[in-house]
Structures are given as structure tokens and as C-alpha cells.
Amino acid sequence: KKKLGFRMLMDVIPLEASLVRGSHGCRPSEKADWPILISKSNNLNSNTLLDSTEVYGVLRSHVLGT
């Protein structure tokens, strides 16, 4: 380990999904804690709920100006 430059053991993330703990990707239970997306787009209003996969498209359209 020392020859490789490691000073301590690495804390690796397991590949088995059941061993990963926490709230990765979960939306908070309180609506006040939900993430927001600020946009100049006329297609979105304050009541629009986006899936996490839709956010990419909105950001991409703003960057590319389409």
C-alpha cells in the first residue's frame, strides 16, 4: 500500500445496491425542501413538477438556446 502512495485504506462504495444506505435520489417529504428550477421558459409554471430525467432536457435547451 505504501509503495502505491496510499496512506490509509480506501472507503469504497459497494456494488451491491442493498448495502448502500442513505437517501440517494429521494425527494424530501416536506414540499418546502424540494429542489427548485429557476427558468425563463414560458412552458414551465410554479405548479409544474418535473421528473429528474426531464431536468436535463430543460437545462440543455437553455444552454443551446432552443
NUKOL-525548 format. One record per residue (C-alpha): residue in one letter; residue number from 1; x, z negated, y negated. Coordinates in pm, whole numbers. Example, Ala and Ser with C-alpha at 12.3 -4.5 7.8 and 13.67 -1.06 7.14 Angstrom:
residues 2
+------+------+--------+--------+--------+
: selo : rogu :     xx :     zz :     yy :
+------+------+--------+--------+--------+
:    a :    1 :   1230 :   -780 :    450 :
:    s :    2 :   1367 :   -714 :    106 :
+------+------+--------+--------+--------+
end
This chain:
residues 66
+------+------+--------+--------+--------+
: selo : rogu :     xx :     zz :     yy :
+------+------+--------+--------+--------+
:    k :    1 :      0 :      0 :      0 :
:    k :    2 :    276 :    -89 :   -240 :
:    k :    3 :    451 :    242 :   -173 :
:    l :    4 :    134 :    424 :   -275 :
:    g :    5 :    109 :    229 :   -600 :
:    f :    6 :   -190 :     16 :   -502 :
:    r :    7 :   -177 :   -335 :   -639 :
:    m :    8 :   -489 :   -461 :   -466 :
:    l :    9 :   -748 :   -349 :   -216 :
:    m :   10 :   -992 :    -91 :   -343 :
:    d :   11 :  -1359 :   -190 :   -354 :
:    v :   12 :  -1511 :    129 :   -215 :
:    i :   13 :  -1879 :    216 :   -214 :
:    p :   14 :  -2013 :    257 :    140 :
:    l :   15 :  -2156 :    591 :    251 :
:    e :   16 :  -2442 :    415 :    431 :
:    a :   17 :  -2728 :    405 :    177 :
:    s :   18 :  -2876 :     83 :    317 :
:    l :   19 :  -2555 :   -104 :    227 :
:    v :   20 :  -2569 :     -8 :   -144 :
:    r :   21 :  -2752 :   -275 :   -342 :
:    g :   22 :  -2894 :   -278 :   -690 :
:    s :   23 :  -3147 :    -81 :   -887 :
:    h :   24 :  -2975 :    256 :   -900 :
:    g :   25 :  -3219 :    509 :  -1041 :
:    c :   26 :  -3517 :    274 :  -1056 :
:    r :   27 :  -3729 :    272 :  -1368 :
:    p :   28 :  -3768 :    -78 :  -1521 :
:    s :   29 :  -4105 :   -244 :  -1462 :
:    e :   30 :  -4163 :   -307 :  -1834 :
:    k :   31 :  -4256 :     11 :  -2023 :
:    a :   32 :  -4071 :   -119 :  -2331 :
:    d :   33 :  -3747 :    -99 :  -2128 :
:    w :   34 :  -3795 :    261 :  -2013 :
:    p :   35 :  -3541 :    522 :  -2128 :
:    i :   36 :  -3639 :    748 :  -2418 :
:    l :   37 :  -3554 :   1107 :  -2504 :
:    i :   38 :  -3546 :   1198 :  -2872 :
:    s :   39 :  -3612 :   1566 :  -2925 :
:    k :   40 :  -3718 :   1813 :  -3193 :
:    s :   41 :  -3908 :   2011 :  -2930 :
:    n :   42 :  -4275 :   2076 :  -3005 :
:    n :   43 :  -4351 :   2076 :  -2631 :
:    l :   44 :  -4294 :   1702 :  -2599 :
:    n :   45 :  -4501 :   1423 :  -2748 :
:    s :   46 :  -4479 :   1046 :  -2731 :
:    n :   47 :  -4704 :   1037 :  -2422 :
:    t :   48 :  -4504 :   1291 :  -2221 :
:    l :   49 :  -4347 :   1144 :  -1907 :
:    l :   50 :  -4057 :   1341 :  -1763 :
:    d :   51 :  -3917 :   1323 :  -1413 :
:    s :   52 :  -3545 :   1257 :  -1407 :
:    t :   53 :  -3490 :   1613 :  -1283 :
:    e :   54 :  -3671 :   1756 :  -1588 :
:    v :   55 :  -3439 :   1588 :  -1839 :
:    y :   56 :  -3159 :   1832 :  -1753 :
:    g :   57 :  -3375 :   2129 :  -1850 :
:    v :   58 :  -3467 :   1976 :  -2186 :
:    l :   59 :  -3105 :   1895 :  -2268 :
:    r :   60 :  -2990 :   2239 :  -2154 :
:    s :   61 :  -3246 :   2417 :  -2371 :
:    h :   62 :  -3132 :   2218 :  -2676 :
:    v :   63 :  -2765 :   2293 :  -2615 :
:    l :   64 :  -2825 :   2664 :  -2553 :
:    g :   65 :  -3088 :   2691 :  -2827 :
:    t :   66 :  -3351 :   2846 :  -2602 :
+------+------+--------+--------+--------+
end
